[in-house]
Amino acid sequence: MAERPEDLNLPNAVITRIIKEALPDGVNVSKEARSAISRAASVFVLYATSCANNFAMKSKRKTLSAADVLAAMEEMEFDRFITPLKDALEAYKREQRGKKEASELKKKDKKPENEEHKSKEHEEDAEEVKMVEDEEQKEVENEEEDVEN
């Protein structure tokens, strides 16, 4: 848990970005208003988390799930946010699946290259070994000829 109330505030940069995205261009927000919005957002997050935690505890779980958060939003009478939250959750899940699939494809693509590279290296090594063996064989033959002469 946080030791000071200020530790519970969301970062100012995040709050400023959210405010700018929510308002039309040319609208200015005072420092005092940003601070009030930041505190209100922090209180909202804490309250929503506490309500969601109650749902998790009722289900004898220690991990909050998206369903807990959605149930908390309903309990807090923020029904109009449930559909947009579900849509955002689905978009997030699709994005994560896409990233996972891309990562798996990337791994598959790298693997054959590595195997092909290793195969080429093995072939080159085998050729080099063969050349060295041939040279050694020639040297042995030359030495035998010298001994005979």
DSSP file (Angstrom, degrees, kcal/mol; ACC not computed):
  #  RESIDUE AA STRUCTURE BP1 BP2  ACC     N-H-->O    O-->H-N    N-H-->O    O-->H-N    TCO  KAPPA ALPHA  PHI   PSI    X-CA   Y-CA   Z-CA
    1    1 A M              0   0    0      0, 0.0     2,-0.1     0, 0.0     7,-0.0   0.000 360.0 360.0 360.0 158.8    0.0    0.0    0.0
    2    2 A A        -     0   0    0      1,-0.1     6,-0.0     3,-0.0     4,-0.0  -0.454 360.0-151.8 -74.8 144.9    1.0    3.6   -0.5
    3    3 A E  S    S+     0   0    0     -2,-0.1    -1,-0.1     1,-0.1     3,-0.0   0.798  81.1  33.7 -86.1 -31.1    2.6    5.4    2.4
    4    4 A R  S >  S-     0   0    0      1,-0.1     3,-1.3     0, 0.0     4,-0.4  -0.920  80.1-121.8-125.2 150.7    1.4    8.9    1.4
    5    5 A P  G >  S+     0   0    0      0, 0.0     3,-1.5     0, 0.0     4,-0.3   0.844 112.2  61.9 -58.2 -33.1   -1.8   10.0   -0.3
    6    6 A E  G >  S+     0   0    0      1,-0.3     3,-1.3     2,-0.2    -4,-0.0   0.781  91.5  66.9 -64.3 -25.9    0.3   11.6   -3.1
    7    7 A D  G <  S+     0   0    0     -3,-1.3    -1,-0.3     1,-0.3    -4,-0.0   0.710  94.2  59.3 -67.5 -18.3    1.6    8.1   -4.0
    8    8 A L  G <  S+     0   0    0     -3,-1.5    -1,-0.3    -4,-0.4    -2,-0.2   0.567  82.9 106.0 -87.5  -8.7   -1.9    7.1   -5.1
    9    9 A N  S <  S-     0   0    0     -3,-1.3    30,-0.1    -4,-0.3     3,-0.1  -0.417  74.4-116.5 -73.8 146.1   -2.1    9.8   -7.8
   10   10 A L        -     0   0    0     28,-0.5    -1,-0.1     1,-0.1    32,-0.1  -0.445  48.2 -80.9 -72.9 153.9   -1.8    8.9  -11.4
   11   11 A P     >  -     0   0    0      0, 0.0     4,-2.1     0, 0.0     3,-0.4  -0.303  34.3-130.9 -59.8 138.1    1.2   10.4  -13.3
   12   12 A N  H  > S+     0   0    0      1,-0.2     4,-2.9     2,-0.2     5,-0.2   0.858 106.0  57.5 -59.1 -37.4    0.6   14.0  -14.4
   13   13 A A  H  > S+     0   0    0      1,-0.2     4,-2.1     2,-0.2    -1,-0.2   0.889 107.7  47.5 -62.3 -38.9    1.8   13.2  -17.9
   14   14 A V  H  > S+     0   0    0     -3,-0.4     4,-2.5     2,-0.2    -2,-0.2   0.934 113.1  47.7 -67.5 -46.0   -0.8   10.5  -18.3
   15   15 A I  H  X S+     0   0    0     -4,-2.1     4,-2.6     1,-0.2    -2,-0.2   0.923 111.8  50.5 -60.9 -44.9   -3.6   12.8  -16.9
   16   16 A T  H  X S+     0   0    0     -4,-2.9     4,-2.6     1,-0.2    -1,-0.2   0.912 110.9  48.8 -60.7 -43.8   -2.5   15.6  -19.2
   17   17 A R  H  X S+     0   0    0     -4,-2.1     4,-2.2    -5,-0.2    -1,-0.2   0.920 112.0  48.6 -63.3 -43.9   -2.6   13.4  -22.2
   18   18 A I  H  X S+     0   0    0     -4,-2.5     4,-1.6     2,-0.2    -2,-0.2   0.921 112.4  48.7 -62.4 -43.8   -6.0   12.0  -21.4
   19   19 A I  H  X S+     0   0    0     -4,-2.6     4,-1.6     1,-0.2     3,-0.3   0.937 111.2  49.5 -61.7 -47.3   -7.4   15.5  -20.9
   20   20 A K  H  < S+     0   0    0     -4,-2.6    -1,-0.2     1,-0.2    -2,-0.2   0.879 111.6  49.1 -60.9 -38.6   -5.9   16.8  -24.2
   21   21 A E  H  < S+     0   0    0     -4,-2.2    -1,-0.2     1,-0.2    -2,-0.2   0.799 112.2  49.3 -70.6 -27.8   -7.4   13.8  -26.0
   22   22 A A  H  < S+     0   0    0     -4,-1.6    -2,-0.2    -3,-0.3    -1,-0.2   0.748 105.5  64.0 -83.7 -24.6  -10.8   14.4  -24.4
   23   23 A L  S  < S-     0   0    0     -4,-1.6     3,-0.1    -5,-0.1     4,-0.0  -0.688  87.5-106.1-103.9 153.1  -11.1   18.1  -25.2
   24   24 A P    >   -     0   0    0      0, 0.0     3,-1.4     0, 0.0    -1,-0.1  -0.306  52.1 -81.6 -68.2 159.8  -11.2   20.0  -28.5
   25   25 A D  T 3  S+     0   0    0      1,-0.2     3,-0.1    -4,-0.1    -4,-0.0  -0.276 114.6  32.4 -59.3 146.3   -8.2   21.9  -29.7
   26   26 A G  T 3  S+     0   0    0      1,-0.3     2,-0.6    -3,-0.1    -1,-0.2   0.329  84.2 123.6  89.8  -7.1   -7.7   25.3  -28.2
   27   27 A V    <   -     0   0    0     -3,-1.4     2,-0.3    -7,-0.1    -1,-0.3  -0.776  47.3-155.6 -90.1 125.7   -9.2   24.5  -24.8
   28   28 A N        -     0   0    0     -2,-0.6     2,-0.4    -3,-0.1    -3,-0.0  -0.742   4.1-156.3-100.6 148.9   -6.8   25.2  -21.9
   29   29 A V        -     0   0    0     -2,-0.3    -9,-0.0     4,-0.0   -10,-0.0  -0.990  19.1-125.8-125.5 128.7   -7.0   23.5  -18.6
   30   30 A S     >  -     0   0    0     -2,-0.4     4,-2.4     1,-0.1     5,-0.2  -0.237  22.4-114.0 -70.5 161.7   -5.5   25.1  -15.5
   31   31 A K  H  > S+     0   0    0      1,-0.2     4,-2.2     2,-0.2     5,-0.1   0.881 118.8  53.3 -61.7 -38.5   -3.0   23.4  -13.3
   32   32 A E  H  > S+     0   0    0      2,-0.2     4,-2.1     1,-0.2    -1,-0.2   0.886 108.5  48.8 -64.8 -40.4   -5.5   23.4  -10.5
   33   33 A A  H  > S+     0   0    0      2,-0.2     4,-2.7     1,-0.2     5,-0.2   0.905 110.3  51.4 -67.2 -41.8   -8.1   21.7  -12.7
   34   34 A R  H  X S+     0   0    0     -4,-2.4     4,-2.5     1,-0.2    -2,-0.2   0.909 110.2  49.9 -60.5 -41.1   -5.6   19.1  -13.8
   35   35 A S  H  X S+     0   0    0     -4,-2.2     4,-2.3     2,-0.2    -2,-0.2   0.906 111.3  48.2 -63.5 -42.6   -4.7   18.4  -10.2
   36   36 A A  H  X S+     0   0    0     -4,-2.1     4,-2.4     2,-0.2    -2,-0.2   0.906 112.7  48.1 -65.5 -41.8   -8.4   18.0   -9.3
   37   37 A I  H  X S+     0   0    0     -4,-2.7     4,-2.8     2,-0.2    -2,-0.2   0.903 110.6  52.5 -65.1 -40.6   -9.0   15.6  -12.3
   38   38 A S  H  X S+     0   0    0     -4,-2.5     4,-2.2    -5,-0.2   -28,-0.5   0.926 111.4  45.3 -61.0 -45.9   -5.9   13.6  -11.3
   39   39 A R  H  X S+     0   0    0     -4,-2.3     4,-2.4     2,-0.2    -2,-0.2   0.909 113.4  50.0 -64.9 -41.6   -7.2   13.2   -7.7
   40   40 A A  H  X S+     0   0    0     -4,-2.4     4,-2.5     2,-0.2    -2,-0.2   0.902 110.8  49.7 -63.6 -41.2  -10.7   12.3   -8.9
   41   41 A A  H  X S+     0   0    0     -4,-2.8     4,-2.6     2,-0.2    -1,-0.2   0.904 110.8  49.9 -65.0 -40.6   -9.2    9.7  -11.4
   42   42 A S  H  X S+     0   0    0     -4,-2.2     4,-2.4     2,-0.2    -2,-0.2   0.912 111.3  48.3 -63.9 -42.7   -7.1    8.2   -8.6
   43   43 A V  H  X S+     0   0    0     -4,-2.4     4,-2.6     2,-0.2    -2,-0.2   0.910 111.6  50.6 -63.4 -42.3  -10.2    8.0   -6.3
   44   44 A F  H  X S+     0   0    0     -4,-2.5     4,-2.9     2,-0.2     5,-0.2   0.927 110.8  48.4 -61.4 -45.6  -12.2    6.4   -9.1
   45   45 A V  H  X S+     0   0    0     -4,-2.6     4,-2.4     1,-0.2    -2,-0.2   0.917 113.1  47.8 -61.9 -43.8   -9.5    3.8   -9.8
   46   46 A L  H  X S+     0   0    0     -4,-2.4     4,-2.4     2,-0.2    -1,-0.2   0.914 113.9  46.6 -63.9 -42.4   -9.2    3.0   -6.1
   47   47 A Y  H  X S+     0   0    0     -4,-2.6     4,-2.6     2,-0.2    -2,-0.2   0.928 113.5  47.8 -66.7 -44.9  -13.0    2.6   -5.7
   48   48 A A  H  X S+     0   0    0     -4,-2.9     4,-2.6     1,-0.2    -2,-0.2   0.897 112.8  49.8 -62.8 -39.9  -13.3    0.5   -8.8
   49   49 A T  H  X S+     0   0    0     -4,-2.4     4,-2.5    -5,-0.2    -1,-0.2   0.913 110.3  49.8 -64.9 -42.6  -10.5   -1.7   -7.7
   50   50 A S  H  X S+     0   0    0     -4,-2.4     4,-1.7     2,-0.2    -2,-0.2   0.920 112.7  46.5 -63.0 -44.1  -12.0   -2.1   -4.2
   51   51 A C  H  X S+     0   0    0     -4,-2.6     4,-1.5     2,-0.2    -2,-0.2   0.921 113.4  48.7 -64.6 -43.3  -15.4   -3.1   -5.7
   52   52 A A  H  X S+     0   0    0     -4,-2.6     4,-2.0     1,-0.2    -2,-0.2   0.884 108.2  55.1 -63.4 -37.8  -13.8   -5.5   -8.2
   53   53 A N  H  X S+     0   0    0     -4,-2.5     4,-2.8     1,-0.2    -1,-0.2   0.874 102.3  56.9 -63.0 -37.1  -11.8   -7.0   -5.3
   54   54 A N  H  X S+     0   0    0     -4,-1.7     4,-2.1     1,-0.2    -1,-0.2   0.901 107.0  48.8 -60.7 -40.5  -15.0   -7.6   -3.5
   55   55 A F  H  X S+     0   0    0     -4,-1.5     4,-1.3     2,-0.2    -2,-0.2   0.902 111.8  48.9 -65.8 -40.2  -16.3   -9.7   -6.4
   56   56 A A  H  <>S+     0   0    0     -4,-2.0     5,-2.7     1,-0.2    -2,-0.2   0.918 111.1  50.0 -64.4 -42.5  -13.0  -11.7   -6.5
   57   57 A M  H ><5S+     0   0    0     -4,-2.8     3,-1.7     1,-0.2    -2,-0.2   0.881 106.1  55.5 -64.3 -38.3  -13.2  -12.3   -2.8
   58   58 A K  H 3<5S+     0   0    0     -4,-2.1    -1,-0.2     1,-0.3    -2,-0.2   0.837 109.8  47.4 -61.9 -31.5  -16.8  -13.5   -3.1
   59   59 A S  T 3<5S-     0   0    0     -4,-1.3    -1,-0.3    -3,-0.2    -2,-0.2   0.307 119.3-115.9 -90.3   8.5  -15.5  -16.0   -5.7
   60   60 A K  T < 5S+     0   0    0     -3,-1.7     2,-0.3     1,-0.2    -3,-0.2   0.895  72.3 131.5  57.3  44.3  -12.7  -17.0   -3.3
   61   61 A R      < -     0   0    0     -5,-2.7    -1,-0.2    -8,-0.2    -2,-0.1  -0.911  50.7-158.2-123.1 153.2  -10.0  -15.7   -5.7
   62   62 A K  S    S+     0   0    0     -2,-0.3     2,-0.5    -3,-0.1    -5,-0.1   0.539  75.4  78.5-102.3 -11.3   -7.1  -13.4   -5.1
   63   63 A T  S    S-     0   0    0     -7,-0.1     2,-0.2    -6,-0.0    -1,-0.0  -0.868  76.8-134.2-104.7 126.8   -6.7  -12.3   -8.7
   64   64 A L        -     0   0    0     -2,-0.5     2,-0.2     4,-0.0   -11,-0.1  -0.562  24.4-160.7 -75.0 138.9   -9.0   -9.6  -10.1
   65   65 A S     >  -     0   0    0     -2,-0.2     4,-1.8   -13,-0.2     3,-0.2  -0.699  33.7-105.8-113.8 170.1  -10.4  -10.5  -13.6
   66   66 A A  H  > S+     0   0    0     -2,-0.2     4,-2.6     1,-0.2     5,-0.2   0.875 122.1  57.7 -61.8 -36.5  -12.0   -8.4  -16.3
   67   67 A A  H  > S+     0   0    0      1,-0.2     4,-2.4     2,-0.2    -1,-0.2   0.871 103.7  52.9 -62.3 -36.1  -15.3   -9.8  -15.3
   68   68 A D  H  > S+     0   0    0     -3,-0.2     4,-2.3     2,-0.2    -1,-0.2   0.911 109.8  48.0 -63.9 -42.1  -14.8   -8.5  -11.7
   69   69 A V  H  X S+     0   0    0     -4,-1.8     4,-2.3     2,-0.2    -2,-0.2   0.916 111.9  49.0 -66.3 -42.7  -14.1   -5.0  -13.1
   70   70 A L  H  X S+     0   0    0     -4,-2.6     4,-1.8     1,-0.2    -2,-0.2   0.908 111.8  48.9 -64.1 -41.0  -17.2   -5.1  -15.3
   71   71 A A  H  X S+     0   0    0     -4,-2.4     4,-2.6     1,-0.2    -1,-0.2   0.886 110.2  52.4 -64.3 -38.1  -19.3   -6.3  -12.4
   72   72 A A  H  X S+     0   0    0     -4,-2.3     4,-2.5     2,-0.2    -2,-0.2   0.898 106.1  53.3 -64.5 -40.1  -17.9   -3.5  -10.3
   73   73 A M  H  <>S+     0   0    0     -4,-2.3     5,-3.2     2,-0.2    -1,-0.2   0.896 110.8  47.2 -62.0 -39.1  -18.7   -0.9  -12.9
   74   74 A E  H ><5S+     0   0    0     -4,-1.8     3,-1.5     3,-0.2     5,-0.2   0.926 111.7  49.8 -66.8 -44.5  -22.3   -2.2  -12.9
   75   75 A E  H 3<5S+     0   0    0     -4,-2.6    -2,-0.2     1,-0.3    -1,-0.2   0.868 109.0  52.1 -62.1 -36.1  -22.4   -2.1   -9.1
   76   76 A M  T 3<5S-     0   0    0     -4,-2.5    -1,-0.3    -5,-0.2    -2,-0.2   0.409 119.5-114.2 -80.7   3.3  -21.1    1.5   -9.1
   77   77 A E  T < 5S+     0   0    0     -3,-1.5    -3,-0.2    -5,-0.1     3,-0.2   0.849  77.8 131.4  64.5  38.2  -23.9    2.4  -11.5
   78   78 A F    > < +     0   0    0     -5,-3.2     3,-2.0     1,-0.2     4,-0.4  -0.331  19.7 144.9-106.7  46.0  -21.5    3.1  -14.4
   79   79 A D  G >>  +     0   0    0      1,-0.3     3,-1.5    -5,-0.2     4,-0.6   0.825  61.0  64.0 -55.9 -36.3  -23.6    0.9  -16.7
   80   80 A R  G 34 S+     0   0    0      1,-0.3    -1,-0.3    -3,-0.2    -2,-0.1   0.667 100.5  53.3 -67.8 -13.3  -23.1    3.1  -19.8
   81   81 A F  G <> S+     0   0    0     -3,-2.0     4,-2.2     2,-0.1    -1,-0.3   0.571  87.6  81.7 -93.3 -10.6  -19.3    2.3  -19.6
   82   82 A I  H <> S+     0   0    0     -3,-1.5     4,-2.6    -4,-0.4     5,-0.2   0.936  91.7  46.6 -64.3 -47.6  -19.7   -1.5  -19.6
   83   83 A T  H  X S+     0   0    0     -4,-0.6     4,-2.5     1,-0.2     5,-0.2   0.943 114.2  46.7 -62.8 -48.2  -20.2   -1.9  -23.4
   84   84 A P  H  > S+     0   0    0      0, 0.0     4,-2.5     0, 0.0    -1,-0.2   0.880 113.3  50.9 -61.2 -34.6  -17.2    0.4  -24.3
   85   85 A L  H  X S+     0   0    0     -4,-2.2     4,-2.6     2,-0.2    -2,-0.2   0.916 109.8  49.0 -67.4 -41.6  -15.1   -1.4  -21.8
   86   86 A K  H  X S+     0   0    0     -4,-2.6     4,-2.4     2,-0.2    -1,-0.2   0.914 112.2  49.2 -62.3 -42.0  -16.1   -4.8  -23.2
   87   87 A D  H  X S+     0   0    0     -4,-2.5     4,-2.4     2,-0.2    -2,-0.2   0.916 112.0  47.8 -63.3 -43.1  -15.3   -3.5  -26.7
   88   88 A A  H  X S+     0   0    0     -4,-2.5     4,-2.3     2,-0.2    -2,-0.2   0.886 111.0  51.8 -65.2 -38.0  -11.9   -2.2  -25.5
   89   89 A L  H  X S+     0   0    0     -4,-2.6     4,-2.5     2,-0.2    -2,-0.2   0.915 110.4  48.1 -64.2 -43.2  -11.2   -5.5  -23.8
   90   90 A E  H  X S+     0   0    0     -4,-2.4     4,-2.6     2,-0.2    -2,-0.2   0.909 111.3  50.4 -63.3 -42.4  -12.0   -7.5  -27.0
   91   91 A A  H  X S+     0   0    0     -4,-2.4     4,-2.3     1,-0.2    -2,-0.2   0.905 110.7  49.8 -62.5 -40.7   -9.7   -5.1  -29.0
   92   92 A Y  H  X S+     0   0    0     -4,-2.3     4,-2.5     2,-0.2    -2,-0.2   0.921 110.7  49.3 -62.9 -44.5   -6.9   -5.7  -26.4
   93   93 A K  H  X S+     0   0    0     -4,-2.5     4,-2.5     2,-0.2    -2,-0.2   0.906 111.2  49.4 -63.0 -41.5   -7.4   -9.5  -26.6
   94   94 A R  H  X S+     0   0    0     -4,-2.6     4,-2.6     2,-0.2    -1,-0.2   0.915 111.1  50.1 -62.5 -42.5   -7.3   -9.4  -30.5
   95   95 A E  H  X S+     0   0    0     -4,-2.3     4,-2.4     2,-0.2    -2,-0.2   0.914 111.1  48.4 -62.1 -43.3   -4.1   -7.2  -30.4
   96   96 A Q  H  X S+     0   0    0     -4,-2.5     4,-2.4     2,-0.2    -1,-0.2   0.900 111.4  49.8 -65.4 -40.8   -2.4   -9.6  -27.9
   97   97 A R  H  X S+     0   0    0     -4,-2.5     4,-2.9     2,-0.2     5,-0.2   0.919 110.8  50.6 -62.1 -42.8   -3.4  -12.7  -30.1
   98   98 A G  H  X S+     0   0    0     -4,-2.6     4,-2.5     1,-0.2    -2,-0.2   0.910 111.1  47.7 -61.5 -43.1   -2.0  -10.9  -33.2
   99   99 A K  H  X S+     0   0    0     -4,-2.4     4,-2.4     2,-0.2    -1,-0.2   0.907 112.6  49.2 -63.7 -41.5    1.3  -10.1  -31.4
  100  100 A K  H  X S+     0   0    0     -4,-2.4     4,-2.5     2,-0.2    -2,-0.2   0.925 112.5  47.1 -64.5 -45.0    1.5  -13.7  -30.2
  101  101 A E  H  X S+     0   0    0     -4,-2.9     4,-2.5     2,-0.2    -2,-0.2   0.907 112.3  50.0 -63.6 -41.4    0.9  -15.1  -33.7
  102  102 A A  H  X S+     0   0    0     -4,-2.5     4,-2.4    -5,-0.2    -1,-0.2   0.901 111.0  49.8 -63.4 -40.5    3.4  -12.7  -35.2
  103  103 A S  H  X S+     0   0    0     -4,-2.4     4,-2.3     2,-0.2    -2,-0.2   0.909 111.2  48.6 -64.0 -42.6    6.0  -13.7  -32.6
  104  104 A E  H  X S+     0   0    0     -4,-2.5     4,-2.3     2,-0.2    -2,-0.2   0.901 112.0  49.0 -65.3 -40.3    5.3  -17.4  -33.3
  105  105 A L  H  X S+     0   0    0     -4,-2.5     4,-2.8     2,-0.2    -2,-0.2   0.906 110.0  51.8 -64.1 -41.0    5.6  -16.8  -37.1
  106  106 A K  H  X S+     0   0    0     -4,-2.4     4,-2.2     1,-0.2    -2,-0.2   0.909 110.2  48.6 -61.8 -42.3    8.9  -14.9  -36.5
  107  107 A K  H  X S+     0   0    0     -4,-2.3     4,-2.1     2,-0.2    -1,-0.2   0.907 112.0  49.0 -63.5 -42.0   10.3  -17.8  -34.5
  108  108 A K  H  < S+     0   0    0     -4,-2.3    -2,-0.2     1,-0.2    -1,-0.2   0.902 111.4  49.9 -64.7 -40.6    9.2  -20.3  -37.2
  109  109 A D  H  X S+     0   0    0     -4,-2.8     4,-1.1     1,-0.2    -1,-0.2   0.881 112.3  47.4 -66.0 -37.7   10.8  -18.1  -39.9
  110  110 A K  H  X S+     0   0    0     -4,-2.2     4,-2.6    -5,-0.2    -1,-0.2   0.866 103.4  63.3 -70.8 -36.3   14.1  -17.8  -37.9
  111  111 A K  H  X S+     0   0    0     -4,-2.1     4,-2.7     1,-0.2     5,-0.2   0.931 103.1  44.8 -60.5 -51.0   14.3  -21.5  -37.2
  112  112 A P  H  > S+     0   0    0      0, 0.0     4,-3.3     0, 0.0     5,-0.2   0.894 112.4  53.8 -61.6 -36.7   14.6  -22.8  -40.8
  113  113 A E  H  X S+     0   0    0     -4,-1.1     4,-3.2     2,-0.2    -2,-0.2   0.942 110.5  46.4 -60.0 -45.7   17.2  -20.0  -41.5
  114  114 A N  H  X S+     0   0    0     -4,-2.6     4,-3.1     2,-0.2    -1,-0.2   0.918 114.5  46.8 -62.2 -43.5   19.2  -21.2  -38.5
  115  115 A E  H  X S+     0   0    0     -4,-2.7     4,-2.5     2,-0.2    -2,-0.2   0.900 114.2  47.7 -66.1 -38.9   18.9  -24.8  -39.6
  116  116 A E  H  X S+     0   0    0     -4,-3.3     4,-2.6    -5,-0.2    -2,-0.2   0.920 113.4  48.3 -65.6 -42.7   19.8  -23.9  -43.1
  117  117 A H  H  X S+     0   0    0     -4,-3.2     4,-2.7    -5,-0.2    -2,-0.2   0.924 112.8  47.6 -61.9 -45.1   22.7  -21.8  -41.9
  118  118 A K  H  X S+     0   0    0     -4,-3.1     4,-2.6     1,-0.2    -1,-0.2   0.891 110.8  52.4 -63.0 -38.8   23.9  -24.7  -39.7
  119  119 A S  H  X S+     0   0    0     -4,-2.5     4,-2.5     2,-0.2    -2,-0.2   0.914 110.4  47.2 -64.0 -43.1   23.5  -27.1  -42.6
  120  120 A K  H  X S+     0   0    0     -4,-2.6     4,-2.8     2,-0.2    -2,-0.2   0.919 112.4  49.9 -63.5 -43.3   25.7  -24.9  -44.8
  121  121 A E  H  X S+     0   0    0     -4,-2.7     4,-2.8     1,-0.2    -2,-0.2   0.914 110.5  50.5 -61.0 -41.2   28.2  -24.5  -42.0
  122  122 A H  H  X S+     0   0    0     -4,-2.6     4,-2.6     2,-0.2    -2,-0.2   0.914 111.0  48.5 -63.4 -42.7   28.2  -28.3  -41.6
  123  123 A E  H  X S+     0   0    0     -4,-2.5     4,-2.5     2,-0.2    -2,-0.2   0.925 112.5  48.3 -62.3 -44.4   28.7  -28.8  -45.4
  124  124 A E  H  X S+     0   0    0     -4,-2.8     4,-2.5     1,-0.2    -2,-0.2   0.913 112.4  48.9 -63.3 -42.1   31.6  -26.3  -45.4
  125  125 A D  H  X S+     0   0    0     -4,-2.8     4,-2.8     1,-0.2    -1,-0.2   0.912 110.8  50.5 -62.2 -42.0   33.2  -28.0  -42.4
  126  126 A A  H  X S+     0   0    0     -4,-2.6     4,-2.4     2,-0.2    -2,-0.2   0.903 110.8  48.9 -64.0 -40.9   32.8  -31.3  -44.1
  127  127 A E  H  X S+     0   0    0     -4,-2.5     4,-2.5     2,-0.2    -1,-0.2   0.916 111.9  49.0 -63.5 -42.7   34.4  -30.0  -47.3
  128  128 A E  H  X S+     0   0    0     -4,-2.5     4,-2.5     2,-0.2    -2,-0.2   0.919 111.3  49.1 -63.8 -43.3   37.3  -28.5  -45.3
  129  129 A V  H  X S+     0   0    0     -4,-2.8     4,-2.7     1,-0.2    -1,-0.2   0.913 111.2  50.7 -60.7 -42.4   37.8  -31.8  -43.4
  130  130 A K  H  X S+     0   0    0     -4,-2.4     4,-2.6     2,-0.2    -2,-0.2   0.911 110.3  49.2 -62.8 -42.4   37.8  -33.6  -46.7
  131  131 A M  H  X S+     0   0    0     -4,-2.5     4,-2.6     2,-0.2    -2,-0.2   0.918 112.0  48.2 -63.6 -43.5   40.4  -31.2  -48.1
  132  132 A V  H  X S+     0   0    0     -4,-2.5     4,-2.6     2,-0.2    -2,-0.2   0.918 112.3  49.1 -63.7 -42.8   42.6  -31.6  -45.1
  133  133 A E  H  X S+     0   0    0     -4,-2.7     4,-2.5     2,-0.2    -2,-0.2   0.910 111.1  50.0 -63.0 -41.9   42.3  -35.4  -45.2
  134  134 A D  H  X S+     0   0    0     -4,-2.6     4,-2.5     2,-0.2    -2,-0.2   0.916 111.6  48.3 -62.1 -43.1   43.2  -35.4  -49.0
  135  135 A E  H  X S+     0   0    0     -4,-2.6     4,-2.6     2,-0.2    -2,-0.2   0.919 112.1  48.8 -63.4 -43.3   46.2  -33.2  -48.3
  136  136 A E  H  X S+     0   0    0     -4,-2.6     4,-2.5     1,-0.2    -1,-0.2   0.902 110.8  51.1 -63.1 -39.8   47.3  -35.5  -45.5
  137  137 A Q  H  X S+     0   0    0     -4,-2.5     4,-2.5     2,-0.2    -2,-0.2   0.914 110.1  49.2 -63.3 -42.4   46.9  -38.5  -47.7
  138  138 A K  H  X S+     0   0    0     -4,-2.5     4,-2.9     2,-0.2    -2,-0.2   0.912 110.6  50.8 -62.4 -42.2   49.0  -36.8  -50.4
  139  139 A E  H  X S+     0   0    0     -4,-2.6     4,-2.6     2,-0.2    -2,-0.2   0.914 110.4  49.2 -62.3 -41.9   51.7  -36.1  -47.9
  140  140 A V  H  X S+     0   0    0     -4,-2.5     4,-2.3     2,-0.2    -2,-0.2   0.923 112.4  48.0 -62.5 -44.3   51.7  -39.7  -46.7
  141  141 A E  H  X S+     0   0    0     -4,-2.5     4,-2.3     2,-0.2    -2,-0.2   0.910 111.9  49.8 -62.9 -42.5   51.9  -40.9  -50.3
  142  142 A N  H  X S+     0   0    0     -4,-2.9     4,-2.5     2,-0.2    -2,-0.2   0.905 110.7  49.8 -63.1 -40.9   54.8  -38.4  -51.0
  143  143 A E  H  X S+     0   0    0     -4,-2.6     4,-2.4     1,-0.2    -1,-0.2   0.899 110.0  51.0 -64.7 -39.8   56.6  -39.6  -47.9
  144  144 A E  H  X S+     0   0    0     -4,-2.3     4,-2.2     2,-0.2    -1,-0.2   0.904 110.4  49.1 -64.0 -40.2   56.2  -43.2  -49.0
  145  145 A E  H  X S+     0   0    0     -4,-2.3     4,-2.0     2,-0.2    -2,-0.2   0.912 110.9  50.3 -64.2 -41.1   57.6  -42.4  -52.4
  146  146 A D  H  < S+     0   0    0     -4,-2.5    -2,-0.2     1,-0.2    -1,-0.2   0.899 110.3  49.7 -63.6 -39.9   60.5  -40.6  -50.8
  147  147 A V  H  < S+     0   0    0     -4,-2.4    -1,-0.2     1,-0.2    -2,-0.2   0.902 111.0  49.6 -65.7 -39.9   61.2  -43.6  -48.6
  148  148 A E  H  <        0   0    0     -4,-2.2    -1,-0.2     1,-0.3    -2,-0.2   0.834 360.0 360.0 -68.5 -32.7   61.1  -45.9  -51.6
  149  149 A N     <        0   0    0     -4,-2.0    -1,-0.3    -5,-0.2    -2,-0.2   0.467 360.0 360.0 -84.8 360.0   63.5  -43.7  -53.6
